[in-house]
Amino acid sequence: MNCRGFGCLKPTTSIHQEIQPMRPKVILDLNPWVYQHCVTPGNWERLEKVCEPVGRDRRDPYTDEEFCQAAREAHGLMKWGDRTPVLTPRLLEQLPALRIVGLWGDRFSKEIDFESARQRRITITDVSNIASSQPVAEWVLALVLACLRNAGEVFSRMIEGTEQWAVTLNAEFVNGELTGRKVGLVGCGHVGQRLIELLGPFHVQLRVCDPFLPEETVARLGIQRADLPHVIRHAEILVIQVPHTPSTKGMIGERELNLLRRGSILISCCRGPVIDHQALLRKLQKREIIAGLDVFDPEPLPKDSPLRKLPNVFLSPHIAWYAPDAFPRYFDMMVDEFERFFSGQPIHYELTPRMHTLRNNPA
């Protein structure tokens, strides 16, 4: 019999027993926040149909020996916690059945030896950024609209009682409506692509910088791609949406900021270290641009940061991803991946060698 996946394996039964497919064992290392906010009765029931989950009630960290004993016959591991040890080459050798590892929140895959896992044909899937892409893209759009009306200064003046009615105090900046504006997007991953969909009704003039974007995606999205200096010079509104990796740390520095047209808008909801924040502070203190910032370097933003007092900044405390109704999506998508894998279908969000290299190696 030709059978793909694990669903066709059946235990020995008597003639009177209902024949049930064997479920692959999956070890869970999920922190309490995940169980509180992401796991629902519905997606837990789906998980139990896909596999035999083990370890939900575990509270203490495993020693290496305990983990090897618990996971010796496990086919999978879901990890968004700190109870299981780092999967070193030595540990992986003792887990002969392991075939798939699902990661959340481990952007650089430090919790598993990637090359050893690859040699052992263990699939790694990472759904973190995909699950949060929609709320982040929506907050990017919200910051764009807020900055066009200089909402940071307008709100402060309303609180102080010093507002001017029907005046946004940003006549020297890009202001007013978004429709038809020149937008530059740096980084076109899952968040960037969702943002492009949201920008559709505004008919913006879009230029995108992302050297790693496949040509088929460029064609599907119908975008114009250009290098970083061109995109910055083009933009009345510049959105930075790249991951923080060794190659993107400080990629928007003083030189890049000086390419921005005077009066433009800068939006960042990715990671603070991508922008040189001292250079950005100097730019903002000169009142040359307006910025909408959800991320900082360092975080949390120090209480005495000069950014807090600048009128041409709209600040939020790293909340772009925070949409509680969407939290179950994190777990839903991981269950989807395990369901695909165990039924012999291709998974959608595999952490590939190319992605691993981009995340971990400097340019």
C-alpha positions in Angstrom: 0.0 0.0 0.0 1.3 3.4 -0.9 0.6 5.8 2.0 1.9 9.3 2.7 2.1 10.8 6.2 1.2 9.3 9.5 -2.5 9.0 9.2 -2.5 5.6 7.6 -0.7 3.8 10.5 -3.1 1.7 12.5 -2.7 -0.2 15.7 -3.7 -3.9 16.1 -7.3 -4.2 17.0 -9.9 -6.8 17.7 -12.8 -7.3 15.3 -15.1 -5.5 17.7 -12.8 -2.4 18.1 -13.1 0.7 16.0 -10.0 1.1 14.0 -8.4 4.4 14.7 -5.3 5.8 12.9 -2.2 6.2 15.0 -1.5 9.8 15.8 2.1 11.1 15.8 3.4 12.2 19.2 4.2 15.9 19.4 6.0 17.5 22.4 4.7 20.9 23.5 6.9 23.6 25.0 4.5 26.5 25.1 4.6 29.3 27.7 1.6 30.3 29.8 0.8 33.3 27.6 0.3 31.0 24.6 -2.2 28.8 26.5 -4.0 31.9 27.8 -4.2 33.9 24.6 -3.6 31.6 21.6 -5.0 28.2 22.4 -8.8 27.9 22.1 -11.0 24.9 22.5 -11.5 24.8 18.8 -7.8 24.8 17.7 -6.9 22.5 20.6 -9.5 20.0 19.3 -8.0 20.3 15.9 -4.5 19.6 17.3 -5.7 16.5 19.0 -7.1 15.2 15.7 -3.7 15.8 14.0 -1.4 14.4 16.7 -1.0 13.3 20.3 0.1 16.4 22.2 2.4 15.7 25.1 3.5 18.1 27.9 0.7 20.6 28.3 0.8 20.2 32.0 4.6 20.3 32.3 5.7 23.2 34.5 9.4 22.6 35.1 12.2 22.7 32.6 13.4 19.4 31.2 16.9 18.3 31.8 18.6 16.9 28.7 18.0 13.4 29.9 14.4 13.9 30.8 13.7 15.5 27.4 15.4 12.7 25.5 13.3 10.2 27.4 10.1 12.1 26.8 10.8 12.9 23.1 12.5 9.6 22.1 9.4 8.5 20.1 8.1 12.0 19.3 7.6 12.9 15.7 7.2 16.7 16.3 8.0 19.5 18.7 6.1 22.8 19.0 8.3 25.4 20.8 7.4 28.8 22.2 8.7 28.5 25.7 11.8 27.7 27.8 11.1 24.2 29.2 12.9 22.2 26.5 16.6 22.4 26.0 18.4 23.7 23.0 18.4 21.0 20.3 22.1 20.5 19.9 23.6 17.9 17.5 24.1 15.6 20.5 20.4 15.8 21.5 19.1 15.5 17.9 21.1 12.2 17.6 19.0 10.8 20.5 15.7 11.8 18.9 15.5 9.3 15.9 11.7 9.8 15.3 11.8 13.7 15.2 10.6 15.0 11.8 9.2 18.5 12.3 9.9 21.4 14.7 7.6 24.4 14.9 9.1 27.6 16.2 7.5 30.9 17.3 9.6 33.9 18.5 13.0 32.4 17.6 13.9 34.7 14.8 17.5 33.4 14.5 16.7 29.7 15.2 19.1 29.7 18.2 17.1 27.0 19.9 17.9 24.3 17.3 21.1 23.5 15.5 19.8 24.2 12.0 22.5 22.4 10.0 22.2 19.2 12.1 18.4 19.3 11.8 18.8 19.7 8.0 21.2 16.7 7.8 18.7 14.6 9.7 15.9 15.8 7.4 14.0 17.5 10.1 11.6 20.2 8.8 11.5 23.5 10.6 8.5 25.8 10.3 8.2 29.3 11.6 4.8 31.1 11.5 5.6 34.0 13.8 5.8 36.9 11.4 3.0 35.6 9.2 0.5 35.4 12.0 1.2 39.0 13.0 1.5 40.5 9.5 -2.1 41.7 9.3 -2.3 43.8 12.5 1.2 45.2 11.9 0.3 46.3 8.3 -2.9 47.9 9.6 -1.0 49.9 12.3 1.5 51.0 9.6 -1.3 52.4 7.6 -2.8 54.0 10.7 0.5 55.8 11.5 0.8 57.0 7.9 -2.7 58.6 8.2 -2.0 60.0 11.6 1.3 61.6 10.5 -0.3 63.2 7.5 -2.5 65.1 9.9 0.4 65.7 12.4 -1.6 63.8 15.0 1.2 63.7 17.6 1.3 67.5 17.9 -2.4 68.0 17.4 -3.3 65.6 20.2 -0.7 67.1 22.6 -2.1 70.6 21.9 -5.7 69.4 22.5 -4.7 68.0 25.9 -2.9 71.2 26.7 -5.7 73.4 25.5 -3.5 75.2 23.0 -4.9 73.8 19.8 -5.8 75.8 16.7 -9.1 74.7 15.1 -8.9 73.3 11.6 -5.1 73.7 11.6 -2.7 70.8 11.8 0.5 72.9 12.1 2.3 70.9 9.4 1.9 73.1 6.4 5.6 72.8 5.6 5.4 69.0 5.7 3.7 66.4 3.5 0.2 66.6 4.8 -3.5 66.0 4.1 -4.7 63.0 2.2 -2.9 59.9 1.3 -4.5 59.4 -2.1 -2.0 59.7 -4.9 1.1 60.2 -2.7 4.6 58.9 -3.4 5.2 56.0 -1.1 8.5 54.1 -0.6 8.5 50.7 1.0 11.7 49.2 2.3 11.1 45.5 2.9 8.3 43.5 1.2 7.8 40.4 3.3 4.4 39.3 4.7 3.8 42.7 6.4 4.8 44.7 3.3 2.7 42.6 1.0 -0.4 43.1 3.2 0.3 46.8 3.4 0.4 47.0 -0.4 -3.1 45.5 -0.5 -4.3 48.0 2.1 -2.8 50.9 0.0 -4.6 49.8 -3.1 -7.7 52.1 -2.7 -5.4 55.1 -2.2 -3.8 54.7 -5.6 -0.4 55.7 -4.3 2.8 55.9 -6.4 4.7 53.0 -4.9 8.4 52.1 -5.1 9.7 49.0 -3.3 13.2 48.1 -2.2 13.6 44.4 -1.4 16.5 42.6 -3.2 15.3 39.2 -2.0 11.7 39.4 -3.4 11.2 36.8 -6.0 10.3 38.0 -9.5 7.0 36.1 -9.5 6.0 38.0 -6.4 6.9 41.3 -8.0 4.8 40.4 -11.0 1.9 39.2 -8.9 1.9 42.4 -6.8 2.4 44.6 -9.8 5.0 46.7 -8.1 8.0 48.7 -9.3 11.2 47.7 -7.5 14.3 50.0 -7.1 17.4 50.2 -5.0 17.4 51.8 -1.6 18.6 55.4 -2.5 16.0 55.6 -5.3 13.2 54.5 -3.1 14.1 57.0 -0.4 14.4 59.9 -2.8 11.1 58.9 -4.4 9.2 58.8 -1.1 7.0 61.5 0.4 6.1 58.7 2.8 8.8 56.2 3.6 7.9 52.9 5.4 10.7 50.8 6.8 9.5 47.2 7.3 12.6 44.9 7.3 13.5 42.3 9.9 16.3 42.9 12.3 19.2 40.8 11.1 23.0 41.3 11.1 22.7 42.7 7.6 19.9 45.2 8.4 21.2 46.6 11.7 21.6 50.3 11.2 20.7 50.1 7.5 18.9 53.4 7.8 21.6 55.7 9.0 22.5 59.4 8.6 23.4 59.0 4.9 20.0 57.4 4.1 18.0 59.8 6.3 19.7 62.8 4.5 18.3 61.4 1.2 14.7 62.0 2.5 13.0 65.0 1.0 12.4 67.8 3.5 9.0 67.6 5.0 8.5 63.9 4.3 7.1 61.2 6.6 9.0 58.2 8.1 7.2 55.2 9.5 8.8 52.2 11.3 7.0 49.3 12.9 9.6 46.6 12.4 12.6 46.6 14.8 14.4 49.5 16.5 18.0 48.7 15.6 17.2 48.8 11.8 17.4 52.6 12.1 20.3 54.6 13.7 18.2 56.3 16.3 20.7 58.9 17.2 20.8 60.0 13.5 17.0 59.9 13.4 16.8 62.0 16.5 19.1 64.6 15.0 16.9 64.7 11.9 13.7 65.1 13.9 15.2 67.8 16.1 15.9 69.9 13.0 12.1 69.6 12.2 13.0 68.2 8.7 10.6 65.3 8.8 7.6 63.8 10.7 8.0 60.3 12.1 5.5 57.6 13.2 7.4 55.1 15.4 6.3 52.0 17.1 9.8 50.5 17.7 12.9 52.0 19.3 16.5 51.3 20.1 16.7 50.6 23.0 13.4 49.3 24.1 11.5 50.2 26.2 12.0 53.8 25.2 13.8 55.5 28.1 11.6 57.8 30.2 13.9 60.8 29.5 14.2 60.2 25.7 14.1 63.5 23.8 11.8 61.7 21.3 9.0 62.0 23.9 9.0 65.8 23.7 9.3 66.3 20.0 6.1 67.7 18.4 6.8 66.1 15.0 6.7 62.5 16.2 3.8 60.1 16.8 4.9 57.4 19.2 3.4 54.1 20.2 4.9 51.5 22.6 5.5 48.5 20.2 1.8 47.7 19.9 1.6 47.2 16.1 1.3 43.4 16.6 -1.0 43.6 19.5 -4.5 42.5 18.4 -5.9 40.1 20.9 -8.6 38.7 18.7 -5.9 37.7 16.2 -3.7 35.8 18.8 -5.4 32.4 18.2 -4.1 32.7 14.6 -0.6 32.0 15.9 -1.7 28.6 17.1 -4.1 28.0 14.2 -1.4 28.4 11.7 1.0 26.1 13.4 -1.6 23.4 13.7 -2.2 23.9 10.0 1.5 23.3 9.3 1.6 20.1 11.4 -1.6 18.9 9.7 -0.1 19.4 6.3 3.1 17.8 7.2 1.6 14.7 8.8 -0.8 14.2 5.9 2.1 14.3 3.4 1.3 17.8 2.0 3.9 20.6 1.5 4.0 23.0 4.4 3.7 26.7 3.7 6.2 28.4 6.0 9.3 26.3 6.1 12.5 27.8 7.5 14.8 27.2 4.5 18.6 27.3 4.4 18.4 30.6 2.4 16.1 32.2 5.0 18.3 30.9 7.8 21.4 32.4 6.2 19.7 35.8 5.6 18.6 36.0 9.2 22.0 35.1 10.7 24.8 36.2 8.4 25.9 39.8 7.8 25.7 41.0 4.2 
